[in-house]
Amino acid sequence: NLFDGEITGFLRSADHVVANVEAPVTAGDIQSERKLNHVNPPEAVDKLLEINARIWTLANNHVMDCKEAGLKDTLEIAQRNNIRTFGAGFNKEEAARVLELPESGGIGMFSVTYYRDFLKAEENKPGCVTVDDEETIRENIRKIKEKNRWCVLIIHGGEEFSNLPLPFIRRMF
C-alpha cells in the first residue's frame, strides 16, 4: 500500500486523478544508454487504478528509457485499461496533443518536460514537447482557453535531486 487509507479514499473519490507515469510501462528490456533508467512493470497499472489514476502524463525524463518499444507498450497498456494519456507520442503532433475533459466544466491540459536534449519529439521522432518549444506551448494554451474554462499545464521541469525548478523555468511559467 503506497498511501494510507485517508489519502487513497480521497483519490478514489476524485473525478479525475492525473499521475505522472515517470517511466514506461512495459515487460520489455531497458534499451537506453543513460546511466539512470526506470521501467514500470505492467502490474503497476493495477496500483494506479486502485487510486483512480485514469489519466497519465508521460512528459518526463524517463518516458523513453525503453525507447520507442517502451512508449508503444505504455500507450497500448493504457488504452487497454481505458486510461487517457498525454505528453508523449511518436511524433511532435502526438506529443503536443491536448487532453480535454469537457465533462468537468471544460478542462484542457497538456504537458511539457525540461529535458530537451534527448526527449524532444520531432516530425518523425518520438518524445515530448520540451520547455524550449515556446511556440507550441503558447499555441496550446491559446487553443485550450478558446474552448475550456480551465487550462492546466503540467511541467516536468526540475533537475534530478533538486528541490526547485531552475530559475528560468520558474520565470517562464
N, C-alpha and C positions, 0 to 999 in steps of 0.2 A: 504494500500500500504506500503510494507516494505521498499522499496527503491525509490529514486527519479527516474524520467524518464531517466536521463542520464545513471545511473547505470543499470537500467532494460534493456535499449536499448543495452548497451554493453554486458550484459549477454545473451540476446536473439540473438545477432549476433555471439556469440562464437560457434565454432564447438562442444565443449563439456563443460558442467558445472558440476563439481563434488560437491555435497552437503554432508556435514556431517549431517546425519539424527540422531540427538542426542538421540532420543527416539523412541520406537516402534510406528508404525502407526497402530492403532487398535481402534475398538469401544469397546474392551474388558476392563475388570477391571484391575487396577494395583494390582499385586499379590506379590509384593516384601515386604520383612521385613525391607528394608532400610528406613531411615527417609526422604530422599530427592528422590522423584520419579518423572519421567517425562513420558508423553504419548502424542502422536500426534493424533488428530482425523483424520479419512480418508479424510476429506475435506482439510487438509493441503497439500495433493498431488496436488490439483489444483494450489495452490500458488507456489509450487516448479516447476510445469510445466510451469507456467507463466514466470519464469525466466530461462527456458530451462535446469533445473536441472534434466537431464535424467540419471545421474549416481549418485548413493548414496553409500557413505562409511558408514558402520554400526559399525565399530570397535570403540566403545566408552563406557563410563562408565554407560550409561543408556539403552543400547540396550536390556538388559534382565530385565528391570523393570516390564514387564508383563510376565515374564518367557517365557517358550517355546511357549505358545499360542500367545504371542505378537510378537515374532520373526516370527512365522509361518504366522500370519496375514500380517506383514510387507513385507515379501518376496512374498506372494500371491498378495497383492495390487500392489507392484512394477511390478510384472510380467504382471498383467492385464493391466498396463499402459505403457508397453514397456520400463520400467526403468531397467537399469542394476545395480546390487548390488554386493558389495564385502565387506569383512572384518568381516563377522559373518556367522555362519552356525550351523547346527545341530550336527556337529562333527568337529574335527580338520581339516580333509581334506577339508571340505567345507569352513571353516573359513579361511584357508590358500590359497584358490583359487586365482590365479592371474587373473586380468581383462586385456585383451589385446584389443587395438584399432589399428588394422593394417591399417585402412583407414586414420589414422592420422600420417603417416610416421613411424609407428611402436612404439606405446607406450604400455608399460606394467606397471601395477600398482597393489599394494596391500596395506593393511592397518593393523596396529597393535595398541594395546592400552596398556597403562601403568597399568591399574587396574587388576593386575594378581590374586589377592586373590579370587575374586568371578566371574570373567568373562572368565577364561581360558577354551577354548574348549578342549575337550579330545576325545578319540576314540568314546565314546558313550554319550558325554555330549555337549550340545550346548554352544556356546560362541564365543570368539575371539582368535586370536593369540595375545599373550602378549609379552611385550618387553623382558622378560627373556627367551624367546624361540629363542635364537640366531641362533641355527641350522636351524630352518625353515626360519628365516629372511635371513640368508646368502644364503640358497638354492634357495629361491625365487628370490633374486637379481641375482644370477648366471643364473637361467633359463630365467629371463627377458632379461638380457644382451646378452644371446646367440641368441635371436630371434628378439629383438627390438632395435630401435635406442635410445629410451628414457626409463629410469627406474624412476618411480615415487613411492615413499614410503610416505604414509600418516600416521603420528604418532599422535595419540591422547594421548599426553604424559605429561600433566600437572596436578598439584594438584588443587583441587577446590579453586577458589578465589585467585589464584596465577598468576602473570603476566608472569612468565617464567617457562619453564620445569625445573625439578630438575637437578642439575649439572651432575649426572651420565647419564641422558637421553641426555643431550646436548653433552657430550663426546661420547656416544655410536653412535649417529647418525651424 
